[in-house]
Structure formats: structure tokens, C-alpha cells
Amino acid sequence: MPRPLKVLIISMFGPEAEPWIAPLALDQIIPVPGLSPDYPALRCNRDDVCLLTTGMGHANAAASTLAVALDARLDLRRTYFLVAGVAGIDPARGTIGSAAWARWLIDFGIAQEIDAREMPRSWPSGYIGVMTGRPGVKPKFDYRTEAFRLDENLLQKALALSRDAGLEDSDGARAYRVHYRRAPANRAPAVIQCDTLAGDTWWHGHKLGAHARAWSKLLSDGAATYCTTQQEDNATYNALARAAAAGRVDLRRLAVLRTGANFDRPYPGQSALASLTADSGGFTPAVHNLYNAGAPLVRDIVMHWPQWREGVPAP
């Protein structure tokens, strides 16, 4: 008989996984064929909550997620999936340590690129949609992974449950964010809602940041508000979509939480390279705030499973 899971938490590398293990008593080790050799097993508990660590980047996220989703020993038809990972954050939308629940997942990497030193002078950046020929033209979604919108009911429930979560900060983060002159960058961490952009290149700076904002708007017909940058989430979604097509999972049960470990662009007077390589003091609170902001949703699902089993409970 396949084991039904209530929640599968999806982290990408060891430090993101660590905060969940002791508080949730994830002491059951279940090896799964096809997982990363660095993280070859699920960690589960007696409440049927499990933790998957995929390995970083698009390829690892997709391969590991699909390996679990297609494992015949698991019944994931009513499972809730929580992607919980750290990210860069736009200082116009949040600050280091903030926890952002996503509505939109936008792929940053599917594009054509001309080196900025060779692009037409009138272009704002060297990136354009595939087969479009110029900036500002929405490409056809031939890859079928360019943009995804998550379930609104689950998003609103996650926001409501985590709104009063106590978020961790650090002395280093407090000192670093003083360099940013405007809110919310110079304020304490908060639980927020804004959207996330996935791409395997660790980009940085004001010009690419402006492109990230515009690209998110373009691919979502103006609906998405760019906030966090990471590598994996469109790949994870696509793996679950393949499993959903096989009747294995319900995509309406996916939530994505990203916490700000660093700013994606420099403060006034700082270079992009200095910002990229700076120690902002944000990594440790961002890692811990994955649990602080995500655990209320996990706990509510487990404690009120008869209500959650059939779908997101009404407010």
C-alpha cells in the first residue's frame, strides 16, 4: 500500500533543509532512486510530513522532484508541496530576511541574448524573448515553462497563517541594510507577497534588476511583481506538472516561499561586484525564516488534516 503524505517540503541544499529536521522530528530516512547523490533520501516523520532536498539548479530540481513524484511507494494525490528556499531580493520590494510567498513563477533564463557591448544602442538590455527580435515583445510559450501562476486560495491561506510569524534578524543584516536609504530595504524582515524569477545564472545589479522587473511584467501580462531571484522553481513546478498529468499530484496544492538572503543590486555608491560579493548578514536569518514563515502552514495542515485533505479550507 503506498504511503500517503500530507506535506512534502522541498529544499534545494543542506542549509535550507536543516531548520526543518529537528523541530519536525524528521527522523525516518527513505532512500529514493533517482535523487541527487548528495541528498539520496527523503526525511519523514510520523505525521506523514517529508522533506526532499533536490540539489541546486534547474536540472537537479526537476530530476529529484520527478523521481519522488513518480515513486510508486508514495501516494501524493492529496499531498501539499511547499518549496522553501533562499533567494536574492529586490530592495524595492523587501529586505534581507523577509519571507515572500509567490503568486507567479517566471523563468528568467529562456531568452535570446546579445552581449551588451554589441546590442543596439536603443535597447535597455541585451535580453529579448526567443524569436521576437526586439525588446518588449512577449514571446510564444513554446517551452511551456515560461510562467506559472500558483493557486490563489492556498497562497492566501499561507499568507494568513504566517502573517504574525516571528522572523529572525541579525546584527550584520541590520548594519548592512542601513546603507539602503528607502523602505522596505532598510526595515526589519516581514512576511510579504511578491513573485519569483528563476534562472541558473546568478545575475546582479541595477540594469539586470530593471530587466527582471520588466520581464516579469511582460511574461505575466502585467500581473506579476518581481521580488526574489532563485534558480529552481519553474523546474520544480514543471516536474510536478508532469506528475499531475499522470494523476500523481494536484498542482493546486503547491506553495512557494522564498526568503531574502541578499539584495539583488547595490546600495547607493556601491558597485555591482562589491554588492555581489558582500556579506550582508542575511543568509542565516533567511535560512531560519524558511521555517519561521513556512511552519505555520505545515502545522495547520497536519493539525486539521480532515479539513485540508479535500482541499484548502475556506477562510
N, C-alpha and C positions, 0 to 999 in steps of 0.2 A: 504494500500500500504506500503510495507516495506521501511524503511528509508535507502537510500544508504549512506555509509560512504566513505569519501576519505582516511582518515588515522585513524588507531587505534594505539595509543601509549600504550605500555604495560609496566607498572612498577610493582614492587613486594611489596613495602611497602611505607608508608606515605611519608618519606623524599624524596624518588625518585620521587614521584608524584608531590610534592609541587611546584617545579620550573616551571612546565608547566601551572599551573592553572591560575594565573593572566595574564601572557603575551599572552596566547591564549584565554582568556576570556571564560574559560570552566565553564560556569555558569548554564548550563542545567543539571539537575540531573535525570538520568534514571535508576531506580532500575531494576535489572535483577535477576530472580530466579536462584539459584544455585551459586551465588557469595559468597565470604567469608563474614561472619557476620561482620568482621572488616571493609570491604570495599564493601558494598552491592549494589553499583550503579556505572554506568558509569557517567563520567562528559564530556559533549559535548559542542560544540559551534555552531554558526550559519553557519560556513563554513563546517559543517559535519566532523569535527575532534573530536574524542573522546579519552578519557583516561580511561584505565582499570587498577586497582590495584588488583593484584591477591592474595596477601598474599605470604609469603616466603616459599621456598622449592618446591621440585618436585610435591608433591601431590596437594598443593594449586594452583600452576601454571597451571597444567594440568586441574584440575577441573574448575577453573574460566575461563580459556581461552575457553574451550569447551562449557561452559554454554553460553558465549557470541556468539561464532561461530554458535551455533545451535538455537539461538533466532530468531524466525520467524518474529519479528518486524524489524529486521535489514537485509539489503542487503549488503553482504560483498564480493560479487563476484569480484568487482574491487577495493576493499579496499587494501591500503598498510599498512602493520603492521611494527611497529618499537618497538622492545624490547629495553628498555633503563634502565640499572641498574648499580649499583656499583659492584666492584669486587676486589679481590686481584690481584696483578700484579707481573710478573716476572721481577726483576730488570735488567735482561739481555735484555729485550725487550721494557721496558717502565719505566715510573716513576709515582709516585703518582700524580693524577690529569690528567694524559694522557687519551685520548679518543680513544679506539681501536674498529675498525669495524671488525667483524668476517667474515671469509670465511667458516670456518669449526666449527661445534658444536660437541664436543666429550664428551661422557659420561664417567666419572671417576669412577662411583660407581658400574657399572656392572662388577664384578670381583670375583675371589676367593682370600681369604686372609689367610695366616698363620702368626701368631704373629712373629715379627722379632726376638724374643728371641728363637724361635723354628724352624725357617726356615733353609733350607740347607745353609751352610756357603758360598757357591759359588754364591748364589742369590744376586742380587743388592737390592731387596726389597721383602717383603712378598706378594706382589700382583701379580697375574697372571690372564690371561684370563680364563673365565669359560670353564671348560672341556679341558684345554690344558695341565696341569700337569707340566709346567715349564715356566720360563720367556722367553720373546722374540717371542712367538708363537701367531700369530693373531688368535683370537677366531672366531668361526662362529657367525654371527649376528642373533642369534636365537630370540633375544628380539626385533629386528627391530628398536631400538632406539639408537644404539651404536654410530653412527656417521652420521652426515648430512652435506651436502655441500650446501651453500646458492647460490642464483642466482648471477652470476658474473656481469651482466650488472647493476643490482641495487647496488651491492657493489661498483663498480667503480663510479657510479653516486653519491652515498653518500660520497665517499672519495673526489671527485672533488668539491662538493658543500661545504664541511666542511673544506677543506684544510687550508683556511685562517681564520678559526674561532678563535676569541679571547678567549683563555682558562683562567680560573681563577686559581690563585695560593694562597698560604697563607704563612705568616711568619713561622708558625710552620712546614709546609711542606718543605720550603726552608732550614730551620735549620736541619731538620731530614735527608733529602737526602744527606747532606754533608758527612754523615758517610759512604756512598757508594762511593767507590773510582773510579768507572768506569761509563762511559756513557752507556746507556741513563739514568741510575738510578739517577745520580747526576745532571741532566739537568732539564730545565723547562718543564712543560707539553706540549705535542704535540698531534696532530691527527695522528694516526698510523693505520696500518693494521696488525693484527695478530689474532690468533684464541683462542677460549674459551673452557673451560673444566668445565663440570657440575657434581656436586656431593653434596649430602646433608651434608656430613661431612666437617667441617671446618678444613682442614689439614694445616700443616705449616712446614717449614724447608727445608734444603738443600736436604736431601735424598728423601723426598716425592716430592720435586720440580724436582729433576732429573727424578724420575719416571713419573711425569706429562709430562715432555718433551718427554720422550721415548714412553709413552703410546699414546700420540697424534700422533706421527710419525707412530707407529705400526698400529693403527686403521685406518689411512688415507693413508696407503701405502707410507708414507714418505712425503705426501703433506702438512700436517698441521704443523703450527708453534705455539706451545703453548705460550700463553701470559697472559690470565686472567683466574681466577678461581671463579666460582659462583655456584649457586645451581639449577637453573631452566630451562636453555634454551633448553635442549633436550626435556624436558617435554612439554614446550610450543610449540616447533616445532611439536611434536607428536600429540598434541591436534589439531593443525591446519591441520596436515596431515589427521587426521580422518575426519575433516570438509571438506577438499579438496576432499576426496574420495566420500563424499556426494554431491559434486558440490557446496559447500557453499563458498569456498575461493580459491584463487590462490596462491600456495606456492612460486611462483616466485616473489611475492610481499612482501617478508619478509626480513627485515634488522635487524641486531643485533648489538647494541652499548653497550660496557661496559667500564666504567671509573675506573681508579685505585684509590681505597680508602686507600689501604695499600699494602705494599710489602708482598709477599708470603714466604719470607725467610729472615733471619737476615743479618745485615751488619757484616763485619769482627770484631771478638771479642765479638759479641753479641750472647746470647743463643737463641734457637728457641722459648722458652717460653717467654723470655723478648720481643722478636720481636712480638710474637702473641698478647701480652697484651699491647704493647706500643701505645701511642697516637702519631701517625706520622704527625698529622695535615692535613691528606689527605681527610678526609671524606667530609667536607664542600665543598672544591673545586671540588671533584669528583661528588657530587650531582649536583652542579650548572653547571658543564661541560656536564652533560647529555643534558641539554637544549642548552648550547652554541654550542655543536657539532651536536646535533640532529635537532635543529630547522631549520637550512638551508634546510635540506631535506623536512621537513614538509611544510615550506613556499613555496618552489618551486613547490611541488605537488599541493598545493591549488591555487597558483597564475597562474599556467599553466596547470590547470586540463584538458582542451581539449586534450593536448598532452599526459599527464600521464594516462588518462582514458583508453587508449587502450594498454598501456604497457610502459616500461621505454623508455623515448625519447632517440634518438641517440645523441651521443656527439655533 
